[in-house]
Amino acid sequence: MIAEGVSMITTKQNEWSDLLRTKGIDGLTAQLKSISQQKITLDEKQ
């Protein structure tokens, strides 16, 4: 997906590169699992 000329894949690669380098795929997997278990809340500010 491209938004405003920036690839979503490139953005995610940049976000995860340090974590992958320091903690490996297991560290990334653990972080993604933790994030996925957080509740989603609606921000009603308008």
C-alpha positions in Angstrom: 0.0 0.0 0.0 1.3 3.4 -0.9 0.1 6.5 1.0 1.6 10.0 0.3 4.5 8.4 -1.6 5.5 6.2 1.3 5.3 2.4 1.2 3.7 0.8 4.2 6.1 -2.0 3.9 9.1 0.4 4.0 7.6 2.1 7.1 7.2 -1.2 8.9 10.7 -2.3 8.0 12.1 0.8 9.5 10.0 0.4 12.7 11.0 -3.2 13.2 14.6 -3.2 12.0 16.2 -2.3 15.4 14.1 -4.8 17.3 14.9 -7.6 14.8 18.6 -6.8 15.0 18.6 -6.8 18.9 16.0 -9.4 19.8 15.4 -11.4 16.6 12.2 -12.7 15.2 11.1 -14.0 18.6 11.3 -10.5 20.0 9.3 -9.1 17.1 6.7 -11.9 17.4 6.3 -11.3 21.2 5.9 -7.5 20.6 3.3 -8.0 17.9 1.4 -10.5 20.1 1.4 -8.1 23.0 0.1 -5.3 20.8 -2.6 -7.5 19.3 -4.0 -8.3 22.7 -4.6 -4.6 23.6 -8.2 -3.5 23.6 -9.3 -1.1 20.9 -11.1 1.9 22.2 -13.0 4.6 20.3 -11.8 8.1 20.7 -14.9 10.2 20.5 -13.2 13.6 20.3 -14.6 15.6 17.4 
